[in-house]
Amino acid sequence: MDQFDCLCIRLRRASRALTRLYDEALSETGLNIAQLGLLFSVWQAQPIAIKALAEKNQLDPSTLGRNLGVLERRELLALSVGQDGRTRIVTLTQTGMGLLVRAAPLWEAAQTRARERLTADGERTLRTLLALLEEDEPDLVAGSRESSNEVS
């Protein structure tokens, strides 16, 4: 198997490069792009239960819980007990909102750099391909359409 021909490995490498671009842009805030995404998700839906937030971000609840703990220790989020006593609710604090506002133009600059790197046609193509992959299309999971019966 040629690892550089593996769609998953290539996508992961590209994802790490894109993540680096955003993380560098956000570095002065002390946030990485994953943390900014969580803060934004909470802001959009607050108050939101951890389970619903995990589903929204396609994260395992225990992984999300660890990530939320970091943001809670920085006093960017508040966790409370829901009405049923079993559910944990997440809300954005004023400090978190302030950091989200401060990070927005930095994120926008990274977004612009990424778009410039891709070009408009490349961005459209990437968004189309990502939508296909996120739908878990069987042909893409099994292998390429041209060589799905080949074995390396």
C-alpha positions as CSV (number, residue, x, y, z in Angstrom):
1,M,0.0,0.0,0.0
2,D,1.3,3.4,-1.0
3,Q,0.5,5.5,2.1
4,F,0.6,8.7,0.1
5,D,-2.2,7.3,-2.1
6,C,-4.4,6.8,0.9
7,L,-7.3,9.3,0.8
8,C,-7.6,9.3,4.6
9,I,-3.9,10.0,5.2
10,R,-3.8,12.8,2.6
11,L,-6.9,14.4,4.1
12,R,-5.4,14.2,7.6
13,R,-2.2,15.8,6.4
14,A,-4.1,18.6,4.7
15,S,-6.3,19.0,7.8
16,R,-3.2,19.4,10.0
17,A,-1.8,22.0,7.6
18,L,-5.1,24.0,7.6
19,T,-5.4,23.6,11.4
20,R,-1.8,25.1,11.8
21,L,-2.8,28.1,9.7
22,Y,-5.8,28.9,12.0
23,D,-4.0,28.0,15.2
24,E,-1.1,30.4,14.3
25,A,-3.6,33.2,13.6
26,L,-5.4,32.6,16.9
27,S,-2.2,32.2,19.0
28,E,-2.4,35.6,20.7
29,T,-5.8,34.5,22.2
30,G,-4.4,31.3,23.7
31,L,-7.1,29.4,21.8
32,N,-6.7,26.9,19.1
33,I,-9.3,26.4,16.3
34,A,-10.9,23.5,18.0
35,Q,-11.5,25.5,21.2
36,L,-12.8,28.5,19.2
37,G,-15.2,26.2,17.4
38,L,-16.5,24.9,20.7
39,L,-16.9,28.5,22.1
40,F,-18.8,29.4,18.9
41,S,-21.0,26.3,19.1
42,V,-21.9,27.1,22.7
43,W,-22.6,30.8,21.9
44,Q,-24.9,29.8,19.0
45,A,-27.0,27.3,21.0
46,Q,-26.6,28.3,24.7
47,P,-27.7,27.0,27.0
48,I,-26.8,23.6,25.6
49,A,-26.5,20.2,27.2
50,I,-23.1,18.5,26.8
51,K,-24.7,15.6,25.0
52,A,-26.3,17.9,22.4
53,L,-23.0,19.9,22.0
54,A,-21.1,16.6,21.5
55,E,-23.6,15.6,18.7
56,K,-23.5,19.0,17.1
57,N,-19.7,18.9,17.0
58,Q,-19.5,15.1,16.2
59,L,-17.4,14.5,19.3
60,D,-17.4,11.7,21.9
61,P,-19.0,13.2,25.1
62,S,-15.9,12.2,27.2
63,T,-13.6,13.9,24.8
64,L,-15.8,16.9,24.8
65,G,-15.9,16.9,28.6
66,R,-12.1,17.2,28.7
67,N,-12.1,20.0,26.2
68,L,-14.8,21.8,28.1
69,G,-12.8,21.4,31.3
70,V,-9.9,23.4,29.8
71,L,-12.3,26.2,28.7
72,E,-14.1,26.2,32.1
73,R,-10.8,26.5,34.0
74,R,-10.0,29.6,31.9
75,E,-13.5,30.9,32.9
76,L,-14.6,31.0,29.3
77,L,-17.5,28.6,29.9
78,A,-19.7,27.7,32.8
79,L,-21.0,24.2,33.4
80,S,-24.1,23.7,35.5
81,V,-26.5,20.9,36.4
82,G,-29.6,20.6,34.3
83,Q,-33.2,20.5,35.7
84,D,-33.2,16.7,35.8
85,G,-30.0,16.6,37.9
86,R,-28.2,14.3,35.4
87,T,-27.7,16.6,32.4
88,R,-24.8,19.1,32.4
89,I,-25.5,22.5,30.8
90,V,-22.9,24.7,29.1
91,T,-23.1,28.5,28.7
92,L,-20.6,31.1,27.6
93,T,-19.3,33.5,30.3
94,Q,-18.7,37.2,29.7
95,T,-15.0,36.4,29.6
96,G,-15.7,33.8,27.0
97,M,-17.8,36.2,24.9
98,G,-15.1,38.8,25.1
99,L,-12.5,36.4,23.9
100,L,-14.8,35.2,21.1
101,V,-15.2,38.8,19.9
102,R,-11.4,39.3,20.1
103,A,-10.7,36.1,18.2
104,A,-13.3,36.8,15.4
105,P,-11.1,39.1,13.3
106,L,-8.1,36.8,13.7
107,W,-10.2,33.9,12.5
108,E,-11.5,36.0,9.6
109,A,-7.9,36.7,8.6
110,A,-7.0,33.0,8.7
111,Q,-10.2,32.2,6.7
112,T,-9.2,34.8,4.1
113,R,-5.7,33.2,3.8
114,A,-7.1,29.7,3.4
115,R,-9.6,30.9,0.8
116,E,-6.8,32.7,-1.1
117,R,-4.7,29.5,-1.1
118,L,-7.6,27.5,-2.4
119,T,-9.0,30.0,-4.9
120,A,-12.8,30.3,-5.4
121,D,-13.0,27.2,-7.6
122,G,-10.9,25.2,-5.2
123,E,-13.1,26.2,-2.2
124,R,-16.3,25.2,-4.0
125,T,-14.8,21.9,-4.9
126,L,-13.5,21.3,-1.4
127,R,-16.9,22.1,0.1
128,T,-18.6,19.7,-2.3
129,L,-16.1,16.9,-1.5
130,L,-16.4,17.5,2.2
131,A,-20.2,17.3,2.0
132,L,-19.9,14.0,0.2
133,L,-17.5,12.6,2.8
134,E,-19.6,13.9,5.7
135,E,-22.6,12.0,4.3
136,D,-20.5,8.8,4.6
137,E,-21.1,7.8,1.0
138,P,-20.4,4.1,0.7
139,D,-18.4,4.3,-2.6
140,L,-16.0,6.8,-1.0
141,V,-15.5,4.8,2.2
142,A,-14.9,1.5,0.3
143,G,-12.3,3.0,-2.1
144,S,-12.0,5.0,-5.2
145,R,-14.7,4.6,-7.8
146,E,-12.2,3.7,-10.5
147,S,-10.2,1.2,-8.5
148,S,-12.6,-0.2,-5.9
149,N,-11.8,-3.8,-7.0
150,E,-8.0,-3.4,-7.1
151,V,-5.8,-4.6,-4.3
152,S,-2.3,-3.0,-3.9
